[in-house]
Amino acid sequence: MDALTSRHLLTLHLDVAFGAMLDIGHTPQGRRRIAPILGGRFEGERLNGEVLPGGADWVINRPDGVMVIDVRLALKTHDAALIYLTYQGTFRAEPEVMKRFNRGGLLEPHEYALRVTPRFECGAEAYRWLNDLPAIGVGEQTAQGPIYRMYEIL
């Protein structure tokens, strides 16, 4: 096989409490911060619902300028199934652009690359197909929080 095939799984909109971020400080891995997620929503052909409050992004800004993302969320589908979603990835930009971002600036989509690898866990029969699903996500920065378009790898 020469190419991967994918299809849109969901679009995830997060409401992040940027003003309530915890700054753990500089650790051996880099600057550790925790960004609380207040909620949000997701929609797709087979998945729709809300992001429950209580999740967070355990961010590390590495010394090489890359921001490492480690998000954990609880989702509630339109039919009340609960799904655990975790994703890891990176936010990459040129050093001057990253400085602007770290000061709270909004960037143009062409200035950065936000990529994640999501993993889902669900006990509800209707959504067990998510448990072994390979997926990738592409993110976009907004003032309210990121928007991710996640794709199932076929």
TORFI-17158 format. One record per atom (N, C-alpha, C, CB): atom name; y negated, x negated, z negated. Coordinates in pm, whole numbers, plus 50000, padded with zeros to 5 digits. Last residue first. Glycine has a CB too. Layout:
N
 atomo     v     u     w
    CA     Y     X     Z
...
end
This chain:
154
 atomo     v     u     w
     N 49577 50836 49242
    CA 49697 50905 49294
     C 49806 50807 49333
    CB 49660 50991 49414
     N 49372 50829 48971
    CA 49432 50743 49073
     C 49564 50807 49114
    CB 49454 50595 49021
     N 49102 51041 48906
    CA 49246 51021 48891
     C 49292 50931 49005
    CB 49323 51158 48891
     N 48781 50958 48793
    CA 48870 50984 48906
     C 49014 50952 48868
    CB 48826 50901 49030
     N 48472 51062 48660
    CA 48604 51003 48639
     C 48698 51051 48748
    CB 48659 51039 48498
     N 48150 50992 48618
    CA 48237 51060 48714
     C 48370 50987 48705
    CB 48178 51059 48862
     N 47935 51024 48342
    CA 48049 50954 48405
     C 48117 51046 48504
    CB 48149 50905 48299
     N 47624 50970 48217
    CA 47703 51065 48293
     C 47811 50984 48362
    CB 47616 51148 48397
     N 47483 50879 47896
    CA 47545 50852 48026
     C 47612 50974 48086
    CB 47646 50740 48013
     N 47180 51034 47772
    CA 47308 50967 47756
     C 47373 50950 47891
    CB 47401 51047 47660
     N 46917 51097 47812
    CA 46992 51173 47713
     C 47124 51105 47677
    CB 47019 51313 47763
     N 46829 50933 48017
    CA 46760 50927 47889
     C 46839 50995 47778
    CB 46623 50989 47900
     N 47118 50785 48179
    CA 47010 50882 48173
     C 46945 50871 48035
    CB 47062 51029 48201
     N 47326 50589 48391
    CA 47241 50594 48273
     C 47139 50707 48289
    CB 47170 50459 48250
     N 47649 50654 48505
    CA 47507 50654 48538
     C 47428 50670 48409
    CB 47472 50768 48641
     N 47977 50519 48584
    CA 47874 50580 48501
     C 47734 50563 48555
    CB 47880 50524 48366
     N 48299 50588 48684
    CA 48175 50525 48726
     C 48063 50596 48652
    CB 48155 50531 48883
     N 48640 50536 48593
    CA 48515 50608 48585
     C 48398 50522 48627
    CB 48494 50660 48446
     N 48988 50601 48654
    CA 48874 50510 48649
     C 48747 50595 48642
    CB 48871 50414 48773
     N 49332 50647 48550
    CA 49201 50695 48591
     C 49098 50583 48582
    CB 49157 50814 48505
     N 49662 50763 48527
    CA 49575 50648 48551
     C 49441 50699 48605
    CB 49641 50547 48651
     N 49805 50967 48283
    CA 49723 50967 48403
     C 49644 50837 48418
    CB 49628 51085 48401
     N 49964 51044 48078
    CA 50002 50923 48152
     C 49919 50903 48279
    CB 50149 50928 48188
     N 49835 51274 47975
    CA 49880 51167 47887
     C 49916 51037 47958
    CB 49998 51213 47810
     N 49777 51487 48145
    CA 49674 51385 48123
     C 49727 51261 48052
    CB 49561 51444 48043
     N 49984 51663 48130
    CA 49977 51578 48250
     C 49872 51468 48236
    CB 49947 51664 48373
     N 49931 51827 47919
    CA 50012 51706 47896
     C 50013 51612 48015
    CB 50155 51745 47863
     N 49797 52065 47932
    CA 49723 51942 47965
     C 49803 51815 47940
    CB 49595 51937 47886
     N 49957 52273 47853
    CA 49885 52288 47980
     C 49816 52160 48025
    CB 49782 52397 47967
     N 50045 52194 47594
    CA 50136 52193 47710
     C 50061 52194 47843
    CB 50230 52314 47703
     N 49860 51979 47393
    CA 49868 52113 47453
     C 49949 52106 47583
    CB 49727 52171 47480
     N 49824 51719 47318
    CA 49950 51782 47283
     C 49967 51919 47344
    CB 49962 51792 47135
     N 49681 51437 47475
    CA 49675 51580 47451
     C 49814 51633 47419
    CB 49616 51654 47572
     N 49474 51172 47562
    CA 49589 51213 47481
     C 49573 51362 47452
    CB 49600 51130 47348
     N 49362 50945 47816
    CA 49362 51077 47755
     C 49488 51095 47671
    CB 49352 51186 47863
     N 49144 50687 47903
    CA 49281 50725 47865
     C 49271 50854 47786
    CB 49352 50612 47780
     N 48932 50526 48150
    CA 48962 50628 48050
     C 49112 50643 48026
    CB 48904 50760 48092
     N 48755 50255 48209
    CA 48893 50298 48229
     C 48929 50397 48118
    CB 48991 50176 48229
     N 48435 50217 48376
    CA 48520 50238 48260
     C 48662 50276 48302
    CB 48461 50347 48168
     N 48123 50072 48465
    CA 48259 50107 48504
     C 48346 50116 48379
    CB 48317 50002 48603
     N 47819 50033 48590
    CA 47880 50088 48469
     C 48016 50141 48510
    CB 47790 50200 48404
     N 47591 49811 48710
    CA 47725 49864 48737
     C 47785 49906 48603
    CB 47817 49758 48810
     N 47245 49827 48821
    CA 47352 49800 48725
     C 47485 49855 48776
    CB 47318 49861 48587
     N 47057 49900 49007
    CA 47030 49782 48926
     C 47145 49744 48834
    CB 46906 49804 48845
     N 47096 50138 49136
    CA 47134 50018 49210
     C 47118 49890 49127
    CB 47051 50008 49335
     N 46989 50330 48954
    CA 47135 50315 48970
     C 47177 50187 49042
    CB 47189 50432 49044
     N 46725 50195 48754
    CA 46766 50258 48879
     C 46916 50234 48899
    CB 46683 50203 49001
     N 46696 50251 48400
    CA 46718 50166 48517
     C 46747 50253 48639
    CB 46832 50067 48493
     N 46480 50289 48131
    CA 46570 50355 48226
     C 46576 50270 48352
    CB 46523 50500 48258
     N 46466 50086 47834
    CA 46418 50125 47966
     C 46524 50195 48049
    CB 46370 50004 48040
     N 46534 49984 47589
    CA 46529 50130 47604
     C 46481 50177 47739
    CB 46442 50187 47500
     N 46573 49720 47577
    CA 46449 49767 47515
     C 46433 49918 47531
    CB 46329 49694 47577
     N 46799 49692 47730
    CA 46814 49676 47585
     C 46687 49714 47508
    CB 46851 49533 47553
     N 46681 49717 47987
    CA 46775 49819 47937
     C 46785 49812 47784
    CB 46914 49799 48000
     N 46540 49478 48001
    CA 46470 49606 48010
     C 46554 49719 47952
    CB 46433 49638 48155
     N 46755 49299 47991
    CA 46652 49294 47887
     C 46574 49426 47884
    CB 46554 49176 47912
     N 46887 49365 48227
    CA 46953 49392 48100
     C 46853 49388 47985
    CB 47066 49290 48075
     N 46704 49265 48410
    CA 46731 49409 48408
     C 46794 49447 48274
    CB 46823 49451 48527
     N 46729 48994 48361
    CA 46598 49060 48341
     C 46614 49211 48332
    CB 46501 49023 48455
     N 47013 48949 48423
    CA 46954 48925 48290
     C 46821 48997 48266
    CB 46934 48778 48270
     N 47168 49220 48606
    CA 47102 49089 48604
     C 47030 49072 48471
    CB 47002 49075 48724
     N 47441 49397 48450
    CA 47315 49392 48524
     C 47263 49249 48519
    CB 47210 49493 48464
     N 47703 49609 48345
    CA 47660 49479 48395
     C 47530 49491 48473
    CB 47770 49416 48483
     N 47904 49742 48115
    CA 47774 49769 48176
     C 47721 49632 48215
    CB 47674 49847 48078
     N 48253 49815 48104
    CA 48140 49724 48097
     C 48018 49783 48166
    CB 48176 49590 48160
     N 48503 49974 47896
    CA 48449 49925 48022
     C 48333 49833 47999
    CB 48407 50040 48109
     N 48714 50234 47780
    CA 48654 50103 47764
     C 48602 50060 47900
    CB 48757 50000 47706
     N 48764 50549 47625
    CA 48747 50466 47744
     C 48676 50338 47707
    CB 48670 50541 47854
     N 48947 50828 47514
    CA 48891 50696 47484
     C 48872 50624 47616
    CB 48983 50614 47387
     N 48987 51152 47411
    CA 48949 51066 47523
     C 48893 50937 47468
    CB 48846 51136 47616
     N 49195 51405 47314
    CA 49135 51280 47270
     C 49110 51196 47394
    CB 49227 51204 47166
     N 49155 51751 47332
    CA 49194 51629 47405
     C 49121 51512 47341
    CB 49162 51640 47559
     N 49255 52081 47262
    CA 49184 51960 47218
     C 49243 51838 47288
    CB 49193 51943 47065
     N 49199 52397 47413
    CA 49287 52281 47391
     C 49202 52162 47351
    CB 49371 52249 47520
     N 49034 52620 47473
    CA 49048 52576 47333
     C 49152 52466 47309
    CB 49083 52692 47249
     N 48970 52667 47735
    CA 49075 52752 47675
     C 49120 52698 47538
    CB 49195 52762 47769
     N 48788 52472 47797
    CA 48742 52611 47803
     C 48843 52708 47739
    CB 48716 52651 47947
     N 48862 52203 47563
    CA 48862 52268 47694
     C 48815 52412 47683
    CB 49002 52262 47756
     N 48704 51961 47390
    CA 48761 52094 47373
     C 48749 52166 47506
    CB 48690 52174 47257
     N 48746 51619 47301
    CA 48705 51720 47397
     C 48772 51852 47362
    CB 48740 51677 47542
     N 48636 51349 47116
    CA 48723 51467 47116
     C 48662 51568 47212
    CB 48739 51528 46970
     N 48618 50996 47186
    CA 48564 51131 47185
     C 48675 51234 47165
    CB 48489 51160 47315
     N 48511 50665 47193
    CA 48616 50756 47147
     C 48555 50893 47125
    CB 48684 50703 47016
     N 48437 50370 47378
    CA 48402 50507 47339
     C 48527 50583 47297
    CB 48331 50580 47455
     N 48312 50082 47429
    CA 48436 50127 47365
     C 48408 50265 47303
    CB 48487 50024 47255
     N 48175 49841 47645
    CA 48174 49979 47599
     C 48311 50013 47542
    CB 48137 50076 47714
     N 47982 49553 47652
    CA 48118 49607 47650
     C 48115 49742 47581
    CB 48218 49509 47578
     N 47745 49411 47853
    CA 47763 49507 47744
     C 47902 49567 47757
    CB 47652 49617 47746
     N 47681 49071 47924
    CA 47756 49192 47956
     C 47764 49281 47833
    CB 47899 49157 48009
     N 47565 48835 47840
    CA 47479 48940 47894
     C 47550 49069 47930
    CB 47411 48890 48012
     N 47715 48648 47708
    CA 47699 48628 47853
     C 47617 48738 47919
    CB 47835 48620 47919
     N 47736 48743 47445
    CA 47640 48637 47475
     C 47618 48612 47625
    CB 47686 48509 47410
     N 47766 49106 47464
    CA 47820 48970 47459
     C 47713 48867 47490
    CB 47936 48955 47556
     N 47718 49372 47280
    CA 47643 49295 47379
     C 47687 49151 47366
    CB 47487 49311 47360
     N 47935 49631 47222
    CA 47912 49488 47195
     C 47831 49432 47312
    CB 48047 49409 47176
     N 47961 49955 47079
    CA 47908 49867 47183
     C 47903 49723 47133
    CB 47768 49914 47227
     N 48125 50216 47038
    CA 48122 50092 46962
     C 48089 49982 47062
    CB 48260 50065 46887
     N 48017 50534 47052
    CA 48039 50418 47139
     C 48020 50294 47053
    CB 47940 50418 47264
     N 48171 50833 46917
    CA 48074 50722 46918
     C 48113 50620 47023
    CB 48065 50655 46779
     N 48201 51175 46798
    CA 48244 51056 46870
     C 48138 50948 46864
    CB 48276 51090 47016
     N 48077 51392 46682
    CA 48155 51301 46597
     C 48210 51180 46668
    CB 48267 51374 46537
     N 48104 51703 46866
    CA 48028 51601 46793
     C 48123 51512 46712
    CB 47924 51667 46700
     N 48297 51745 47167
    CA 48270 51778 47028
     C 48189 51668 46962
    CB 48402 51801 46952
     N 48217 51845 47482
    CA 48242 51726 47402
     C 48205 51762 47259
    CB 48161 51601 47455
     N 48369 52129 47645
    CA 48261 52064 47571
     C 48311 51937 47502
    CB 48202 52160 47468
     N 48492 52200 47977
    CA 48475 52228 47836
     C 48360 52151 47777
    CB 48600 52197 47761
     N 48753 52168 48215
    CA 48617 52210 48183
     C 48607 52233 48035
    CB 48577 52337 48262
     N 48967 52066 48470
    CA 48924 52042 48331
     C 48778 52082 48314
    CB 48943 51894 48292
     N 49017 52092 48738
    CA 49124 52129 48646
     C 49086 52115 48499
    CB 49246 52046 48673
     N 48771 52027 48858
    CA 48853 52132 48917
     C 48959 52183 48820
    CB 48920 52082 49044
     N 48531 51981 48591
    CA 48611 51935 48702
     C 48695 52050 48752
    CB 48700 51814 48662
     N 48314 51883 48332
    CA 48358 51980 48430
     C 48431 51912 48544
    CB 48239 52061 48483
     N 48190 51862 48000
    CA 48263 51804 48112
     C 48307 51915 48204
    CB 48385 51721 48062
     N 47925 51784 47763
    CA 48011 51876 47839
     C 48086 51799 47946
    CB 47928 51990 47902
     N 47821 51715 47426
    CA 47807 51707 47571
     C 47897 51809 47637
    CB 47840 51566 47621
     N 47748 51529 47128
    CA 47822 51631 47203
     C 47803 51608 47351
    CB 47777 51774 47165
     N 47652 51307 46999
    CA 47626 51438 46940
     C 47707 51549 47005
    CB 47480 51470 46950
     N 47767 50998 46918
    CA 47764 51096 47027
     C 47757 51235 46965
    CB 47888 51081 47122
     N 47615 50701 46792
    CA 47678 50832 46769
     C 47662 50924 46890
    CB 47618 50898 46644
     N 47678 50373 46857
    CA 47593 50483 46904
     C 47665 50615 46883
    CB 47556 50464 47053
     N 47670 50071 46702
    CA 47749 50194 46711
     C 47654 50307 46744
    CB 47828 50223 46577
     N 47682 49724 46795
    CA 47609 49845 46761
     C 47701 49965 46776
    CB 47482 49861 46849
     N 47694 49376 46775
    CA 47770 49501 46760
     C 47676 49614 46719
    CB 47884 49484 46656
     N 47655 49104 46974
    CA 47579 49199 46892
     C 47650 49333 46893
    CB 47433 49214 46945
     N 47963 48912 46963
    CA 47833 48947 47018
     C 47762 49042 46924
    CB 47848 49008 47158
     N 48186 48816 46835
    CA 48204 48870 46970
     C 48071 48898 47041
    CB 48285 48998 46964
     N 48095 48733 46581
    CA 48150 48633 46672
     C 48168 48683 46816
    CB 48283 48585 46618
     N 47789 48931 46564
    CA 47922 48895 46515
     C 47977 48787 46608
    CB 48017 49021 46511
     N 47480 49044 46477
    CA 47551 48948 46563
     C 47680 48905 46495
    CB 47461 48823 46595
     N 47477 49395 46382
    CA 47425 49260 46391
     C 47510 49173 46482
    CB 47417 49198 46254
     N 47501 49663 46363
    CA 47584 49583 46273
     C 47535 49438 46272
    CB 47731 49589 46316
     N 47303 49920 46384
    CA 47303 49782 46435
     C 47376 49696 46333
    CB 47157 49729 46460
     N 47357 50247 46483
    CA 47375 50150 46375
     C 47381 50011 46436
    CB 47504 50180 46291
     N 47138 50485 46623
    CA 47233 50375 46642
     C 47238 50286 46519
    CB 47197 50293 46766
     N 46966 50696 46628
    CA 47050 50682 46508
     C 47154 50571 46522
    CB 47122 50815 46478
     N 46847 50703 46874
    CA 46764 50672 46759
     C 46842 50651 46631
    CB 46664 50780 46739
     N 47055 50794 47039
    CA 47012 50655 47049
     C 46929 50613 46927
    CB 46931 50634 47177
     N 47284 50992 47036
    CA 47175 50980 46939
     C 47129 50834 46936
    CB 47220 51027 46796
     N 47375 51135 47348
    CA 47385 51021 47256
     C 47262 51018 47165
    CB 47398 50888 47335
     N 47561 51347 47518
    CA 47435 51348 47444
     C 47448 51243 47334
    CB 47403 51491 47383
     N 47720 51308 47835
    CA 47715 51281 47691
     C 47573 51289 47638
    CB 47775 51145 47661
     N 47919 51453 48072
    CA 47779 51436 48033
     C 47775 51419 47882
    CB 47690 51560 48079
     N 48156 51388 48314
    CA 48133 51391 48171
     C 47987 51361 48143
    CB 48225 51291 48097
     N 48349 51531 48557
    CA 48220 51469 48532
     C 48186 51495 48386
    CB 48107 51525 48629
     N 48688 51468 48660
    CA 48585 51540 48584
     C 48456 51461 48586
    CB 48630 51564 48439
     N 48835 51387 48892
    CA 48900 51451 48778
     C 48798 51533 48699
    CB 48967 51346 48688
     N 48852 51335 49235
    CA 48764 51362 49122
     C 48841 51437 49014
    CB 48639 51443 49167
     N 49109 51111 49335
    CA 49041 51240 49347
     C 48962 51263 49220
    CB 49142 51357 49374
     N 49219 50827 49533
    CA 49176 50892 49410
     C 49122 51031 49442
    CB 49069 50808 49338
     N 49416 50556 49633
    CA 49365 50688 49663
     C 49329 50754 49532
    CB 49470 50773 49743
     N 49385 50214 49719
    CA 49408 50317 49618
     C 49348 50448 49665
    CB 49346 50274 49482
     N 49546 50039 49989
    CA 49429 50097 49925
     C 49470 50198 49819
    CB 49338 50164 50029
     N 49785 49938 50090
    CA 49665 49856 50104
     C 49544 49910 50028
    CB 49630 49845 50249
     N 50117 49916 50000
    CA 50000 50000 50000
     C 49876 49911 50000
    CB 50000 50096 49878
end
